Amino acid sequence: MKRILVVDDEERIRNYLAEELTEEGYEVLQAASAPEALKMIERDPPDLVILDIRMPGMTGLEALPLILGLRQNLPVIINTAYSQYQQDFMAWAADAYIIKSFDLTELKAKVRELIFR
């Protein structure tokens, strides 16, 4: 079973994504912060990371190079409510940039594409 790590400081969003992705047949891990996610990736890396940008302490854009430093080929999807960060140079390192929506069609399709490539 493929494992996905959802990193978001909003518990309701983490839980919603976890529920939906579990129904798709994935094992879903959750982290409420970038430092927590980094520890999880270092200990037992998932097959894909879904990463929020705006989080207290360390943003997703700050965490992204650290994640890729731990696991260079680990697919990362940035999932954020803010489109303006898409032009940020660090965002280009992610495999995908998706604007948050309750319609998860785009996110689920990108997860399938990246996790089984």
PyMOL commands that set and color helices and strands:
alter all, ss='L'
color gray80, all
select helices_A, chain A and resi 11-23+34-43+60-70+83-87+89-93+105-115
alter helices_A, ss='H'
color red, helices_A
select strands_A, chain A and resi 3-7+27-31+48-51+76-80+96-99
alter strands_A, ss='S'
color yellow, strands_A
deselect
rebuild
show_as cartoon
